[in-house]
């Protein structure tokens, strides 16, 4: 997509976790479409690298932020609005991997960290930017759930609970803000090829006693498409949900899983 004449040209897009993996792929697609970007992450080195790449393509603001810290998220939102004046799209793509452990072996600390880095972070991100969208009368909010919230995975109870709760948050918020011209949707990726997925495969193999090859096949060979999802697959779905083509879509949970999950 060329930036010239794109509906995203000049639009302000916030992407949490925009410094690596899926988040960075989303940023690259929005940048190519002419959007201005505000990104955050906790890893300063990765954030600096991502900012250097993205700044070559578009106007990009970057800041470190602990998204489970309400005060930090509020500061980030004020900095973004101070820089750009408005925001058109907010993509809450940041999230923690959570523990790979059976529920009865999961510590309270690991459970709380998983809920905080996924559900709480999404809540705080949306809470910070919704008032501006209400005032301007438009906006698109996109959260990240996961197929792990709908298709049970051994050793992923905390993560599955956090991600399915995000779907509930999205549906409730869609009802609250629809009259203000704001769309709210979620994306549920399947197994997304990359460093994070490979790490999860190793951890899940350890919990289940199965081989890494068998665990990986659960996310690839078990799908109708017989492959893993790419970060760009997810980024494409994100741009669609933020576009005018999705103007009548809200409160939805879009699976991007090669058919691993169909509900």
Secondary structure, DSSP 8 states (H G I E B T S, - for coil): --STT-TTTT-EEEEETTTSHHHHHHHHHHHHTT-EEEEEES-HHHHHHHHHHHHTTS-EEEEE--TT-HHHHHHHHHHHHHHHS--SEEEE--------B-GGG--HHHHHHHHIIIIIHHHHHHHHHHHHHHHHT-EEEEEEEEGGGTS--TTBHHHHHHHHHHHHHHHHHHHHHGGGTEEEEEEEE--B-SHHHHHHHHHHHHHHT--HHHHHHHHTTTSTT-S-B-HHHHHHHHHHHHSGGGTT--S-EEEESTTS---
